[in-house]
């Protein structure tokens, strides 16, 4: 985890920024090579650990047009997502 041996608010706050940068961008090959995104072995492992959490998967769907434009209740998700 980012700040020690346990999942903390630091992981919660940082993850969306990293996932957007590492998973969804940059869109051109030159930037990806320049930044060496795939070379950050530990950061990528951390992103996999955080991204595997059910709560993170739910949270990443909220306020996204193709998933949940608004979050209203637990019923918005499938039972296995909890």
N, C-alpha and C positions, 0 to 999 in steps of 0.2 A: 504494500500500500504506500501511498505517497508520504505519509507522516508516521511511519512506524509499522507495527505488526497488526494493526486493526484498521478496518474500514472506517473512515471518518468523514466529516463534512468537507474536508479538503478534497477527498476523492470525488464526492458528489459535485462539488463546485467546478473542479477541473475537467472531469470526464467529458461533458458536452463539447467543450472547446477543443479538446484533443481529438475526439472522435470525428468532429467535422474537418479538422485539418488533416488527420491521418487517413481517414476512411473515405472522405468525400472530396478531398482536394489535395493538392492542386490538380487542376484538370489538364495541365500540359506536362508532358514528359520532362522537359528541361527543368522545371521548378522542382519536380519530385526527385530528380537526380541531384540537383544542386542542394536541396535540403537533406537528402539522404534519409528520407522518411522510413524506409524499411530497415535501415541500419540500427535503429534504436530498439534493440532486442528487448531490453527490460521495459521500456515504455510500451511496446507492443504487447508484451506479456501482461502488463498491468491493465492495459485496455481490454484484453481478452477476459481477465478475471472480473473486472468491473462490469463489462458488458454481459457477462454470463448471469449476473444477478437478476432475478425476476423483477424486482422493484425498478431496477435501471431500465430493463426492457420496456416496462409499462411507462415509465417516465419519459423515455425517448419517443414515445408515440403521441404524447399529449401535445396539443396545439400544432400538429402537423396535418395539413389539409388532407393527405391521403390516408391518414390513420384516424385521429380524433381531433377535429377542429376545436372542440371544447371538452373539458373533463367535467363530468357531472357526478358519477357514482362508480362504485365497484362493479356494478352491472355492465359497465362499458367494456369489461374485459372478460375473457373466458375463465372458467374456474381453474384450469391448469396454469394460468398465468399468475396465480397467487400462491 
